[in-house]
Amino acid sequence: MSIYTFPATRFVRNNTLDQQVEHIRSEYVEFQREFTAGQMGAADHELADLYHSIETYFRMRKKAGINVRAVFSEVQKKNTDRGYYECE
């Protein structure tokens, strides 16, 4: 089972982490601009771009040797312990 929604981008190979973090920030700024303007469809697209950029960051971290699945599991446990999740 993949932890990623989107396919890998060339930025996994070409960007530094600093560049990717800046890209994440710029995608958030674009989302915020569209959301504030009430352009919900455009805001949704920008937020999906942000999600994709974050996935790219985690692909880069995985390439650097970080166990991304473990990070996600630890965060899920932390949030479960805090009672954040709805019972389904």
N, C-alpha and C positions, 0 to 999 in steps of 0.2 A: 504494500500500500504506500503510495507516494504522499509525502506531506506537502507537496506543492500543487497548486491549482494551475499555474501557468507554465508554459515551456521555458526552458533556460534562454537567457538572452546573451548576446555577445559581451555584455557588460561584466558578466561573471569573469570573463577572461581579460577584458580590456581596462576595466576601472580599478582604481585603488579603493580601499575602504572609505577613505576620506571623500573621494569623488562620489561614491555611492550614497554615503550619508547626505551629501549636499543634494543629490538627486532626489532622495527621499524627502528632504526638506522642501525642495521646489515643488514636488508633486502635492505636498500638503498645502502649500501656499496657493497653488492653482485650485485645489479642492475648496479651500476656505473662501477664495474669491467668488467662485461659482455659487457656493452655498449661500454666502452673504447676499449675493445678487438675486437669490431666489430661483436660480437656474438649476433645478433639481436634477434634470436629466444629465446636464453637463457635469454637475457635482458628482453624480453617481459614476460617470466615466472617469473623472479625475481620481475618485477614491479607489476605483478598480486599478488605475495606474499606480496609485500609492501602494496598494496591496502587492502588485507585481514587483514594484521596486523593493519592497521589504523582502519578498521572496528572493529576489536577486541578492540582497545583502546576506540572507541566510545561506544561500548556495555558495557565496564567497567564503563565509565562515566555515562551512562544511569542507570546502576545498583546503582551508587552512588547518583542518584537523579537528574542528569542534564537532561534538556529537549533538547535532541539531535536534534529533528526536529526544534526546535526554533533556535538553533545554525545554522543549515544549512539554514534556511529561512533568518536569519539575514545576513549571508554571501552572499546569493544570492541577497538580496536587495542591499547590499553594492556594489557588483560587477555589478548589473544592473545600479545603479547610476553612476558608473565609466565608463559605456559604454563598458564593456568587452564582452557582449554577441552578437552573430551574430543574425540577424533577420532571421527567418526561413519562 
